Amino acid sequence: MTDLSVIVPFHDVGAYASQTLASLRRSAVPGIEFILIDDASTDATAEILAAGTDGLPGARLIRLEQNVGLAAARNAGLDAATGEHIAFLDGDDFVAPGHFPELVRTIRRLGCEMVRTDHVRVVGTKRTIARVTHATRGRVGPPREAILPANRATSVDAPYAWAGIFHRKLLDRGLLHFDPRLRTCEDRPWIWKLHLHANSLAVVDHLGVFYRRDVTNSLSTVRDHRQFWFAPAFDTLLREVRADRDAKRLMAKAVHTYLTVIAHHHSTRDQYPRSARPELDRVCRAAARGIPDRDVERGLRTLDADRARAIRRLLDQ
């Protein structure tokens, strides 16, 4: 068994793939395998991967015949992984030299099932540190105790799969796979599942991932129907929480987060093409109305005034 499997899906990121591969080479050491997934790219990505794989020690290339999306592409990598530990990266991002060996040393030193890290957001030449909100850094604790409070950011609100490292035990227990039906927002029910069912978590001071926020075709920035997947993603999340032994205690956080996301998406309405706005209205209205009235009323009390007004307007339409 190798020490670490790094899963890196690529889809039409030809402008960035070479830098991604170069950063992986600076983090390649014996015991690390890089599972590169070409998710049916239509630009130069496929050629860049073909040329770059030979120069990356421990690299394996998986080509998908049809575009399946980020969640299913990551799952293909998980199915092929042989490592004692698992880490992720997206094909348009990059890492600091030695990032992955440092993650392996950290999780082994702490002896926990998952380690979460901060990251650097990249917009052009601007760099901004994004930190995980967590009470105690560098100490191991139960992940479900890091979910609350409801109205403040916690580690469950940092859903980025690539911001950390995971022990294979989580994969073997079925906790690392993503819902392949979700084309966006796949990370929200995923991070909640980990916080509810993993045994141990640590958040550490480590900056190694550089996350591009200015990629024009990134699913985090496009404004079309692909953004509407937030609704089924959060519906899945709420079902997971309702079935949990701590449902009464944790539901307030899940509803608060869902309402916040609904309000956010509706606030971006003017950024969508006019033809897509009625569908956005419908999705946001149905999402808000689909939450039980009692939970909505409690959730509204945890929102700021602007978001609460936005949700009430949707409910009254």
N, C-alpha and C positions, 0 to 999 in steps of 0.2 A: 504494500500500500504506500502511495506517495504521501508526502506531508500535507500538500495543499493542492486542491483543484480550483483554478480561477476560471470562471465561466464568463465569456465575453461575447454577447450577441452583436452582430453588425447588420444594418439594413440601410443602404443608400447613404452612407457616410463617407463617400470617397474623399471629401475635402479634409477629413480628420483622421482617417484610418491609419495613415502612415505615422502620424504623431502618437497615436494610441499604441501601435506596435512597437515604436521606438521606446516608449516609456516602459512597456512590458519587458523589453530586453534589458533595461537597466534595473529591473527587479527580479530577473531570472537567476535562480540558483538551483543546484541539484535538489531534487525532492519536490519541486513545484511543476505542475503540469498546467498548461494554458489551453483551455477548450474554446476554440474560436468557432462561432456559429454564424455562417452566412445565411441570413434569413431571406433568401431569394432576392438578392439585390439586383437592381437594374442599371446601376451606374458603374463607376470604376472600382467599386468596393471589392468585387470578386477577384479582379486582377491584382489588386493591392494585397489581398489576403494570400492569394496563390504565391505571389513573389515574396511576401514577408514571412510566411510560415517557416520556410527552410532556415531562415536566419534567427529564429526564436527557439532557443532550447526548450524542450518539453512541450512543444506546441502540437496540437491536433486540430485539424480543420473538419468541421461538419457542414455540409452543404444541404440546405433544405430546398426542396423542389418548388414549394409554394410558400408564399409569405404567410406566416402563422401569427406574427405579432410577438412582442417582447416576452409576455408571460410564457407562451408555449415554447419559444426559442430558448429561454432559460431552462425550462423543464427538460428540453432535449439535452442540454448541457449537464443537468443534474443526473439524468439517466446514464450518461457516459462517464461521470466523475468517479475516480478511484481514490481520491484523497481522504486522509484522516480528517481534514478540515475543508471547508468550502468558502470561497469568496466570489464576489461578482464585480464586474465593471461593465459600463456601457461602451459601445464601439466609438462614440464621439467624445469620450472623456479620456483623461490620462492620469498617471500616478507618479509620485515622487520616486526617485531612486531608492531601492531597498524597502519600498512600502510593504510588499507582501511578506518577505522574511521577518520583518518587524512584527507584523500581525501574528504570525505563527508563534514567535517567541512570547508575545504578550498573552495569547490565549492559553498557552502551556503554563506560563508562570502563574496565571490566575486560576487555572483549573476549572473554568466555567464552560457552559455550553454556547454562549454567544457573547461577543464583545462588540460594542457599538462605538463609533468614532465620529469626530467632527469632520468637516470637509471644507474645501475652498471653492467658492462660486466664481466662475470666470465669465466676464462680459467684456469682450474685446481685450484691452490691456488692463482692465480693472480686476482686482482680486479682493474678495470679501470672505471672511471666515464665518461659517455657519456652524453654530455649536448645538449639540444635543443638550436639552434641558434635563438635568438629572441631579438628584439631591447629593449623592456621594460619588465622587469619581475615583476610579482605581480600586474600588471595593466590590466584592461579589454579593449579590442579593437576589431575592426572588423577583422575576420580571413582573408578575401581576401586581406586586406592591409598588411598581413604578408607573402604573397607569394613571392614577389619580394625582392631584385634584381635577375636578371636571372642568373648571373654567381657566386653567392655566396650562401652558405647554408642558409636556412631559416627553419621555423617550418614545412613547407610542405615537407621538406626533412627528417623529423623524423616520418616515417609512422607507428610506432609501436602502435598497438591497445592497448596494455597493459600499455602504458606510459601515464596514465591520467585517467580522469573520465568524464562522459558525462551525461547531463540531459536527462530525458526521452522524452522531447519535440523533440529531434533529432530522437529518435526511432519512435515516432508517425508521424513524417514528412517523414519517409522512408529513412533517411540518415545514419543509423547505420548498415544496412544490407550489407553484402559483396556479390560480384559477385560469385555465387556458381560454375560457370564454371571454375574458376581459381584455380589451384592446388598450385601455388606459385605466389608471387608478387601481391596477392590479396589486400595488404594494400596500394599500390600506388594509384590506382584510388579511393579507399575509402577515403584516407586522403585528396586528392584533392577535392572530392565531399564535404567533411565537410568544408574545407576552402572556397569553393565557395558559399555554401548555409547556413551554420550556421550563427547566428547573432552575436555571441560574443565568444571570446577566451582569455584565460590568460595562460601564462607560469610561473610556480612557481619554486622556489628552494626547491625541495623535492626529496630525494633519498629513494625509497622504494622497487623498483623492481630489482631483481638480475637475469640477463639474461644470460643463459648459451650459450657460443659460441663454446664449445668443444664437443657437442653431436654428435656422429658419424653418426646417422641416421637422424639428423635434416635436414629439407628441405633447410635451409640456407647454408648448407655445402655440400650436395650431389652434384655430378657432373654427371648428366645424363639428359635424356630428360625432366625431371620435371622442370629443370631450364629454359626451353625454353618458359615457360608461360609468361616471362617478355614481350614478343612481343605483344600478344593479350591484356595484361594488359595495356601497354602504348598506344596501338591503341585506347583502350576504353578511356583512359585519354585524348588523343588528341581530340577525338570526343566531349568529355564533354567540353573541353576548347573552341573549335571552336564554340560551340553553346552558349557560355556565352556572356553576354553583354560587358564584358571587354576583349574579345578575342584578339583584336589587341595589348593590353598592356601585356597580360599574356602568349600569345603563345610562346614568346621568352624563358620564363622560362620552359615551358613544353617541348619544343624541346631540349633545353640545357640539361635537365635532361635525356630525352630519349637517346640522343646521348652519354651522359656520361655512361649510363647503357649499351648501345650496346658495347661501347669501352671496358668497364669493362668485360663483359661476353666474348668477343672475346679474351681479354688478358689472360683469364684462360684456353685457348684452350688446352694447354699441360697437364692440370689436368684431362681431359676427356679421357675415353678409345678411342683408335684409331677409333673404329667403329662408335663412336658418333660425331667425329670431322667434317665430311662433313655436317651432319645435323646442327651442330652449325654454321658452315660457312654460310649455306643457310639461316638459320633463321636471323642471324645478317645482312647479305647482304640484304635480303628482307625487314627487319625492316628499315634500313637506306634508301633504295630506295623508301620505301613507304611514306616517309615524303616529302611534296612538295619541289621542288628544291629551291625556294626562301627562305623557312624556314630553309632548311638545310644549305644554304650558310650563313645566318645570325647566325645560331646556331654554325657553325664551328668557327666563329670569337670570340665566347665566351669560347671556349675550350682551354686548354693548348696545347702546340705543339704536344706532344706525342699522345694525344687522337684525335686531329684533323687529324694527319697523319694516324692513324688507321682507322678513318671513311673514309677518302679519298681513302685509299687502298680498302676498302670494296666496295665503289661506283665505283671504276675503274675496279673491277674484272668482 
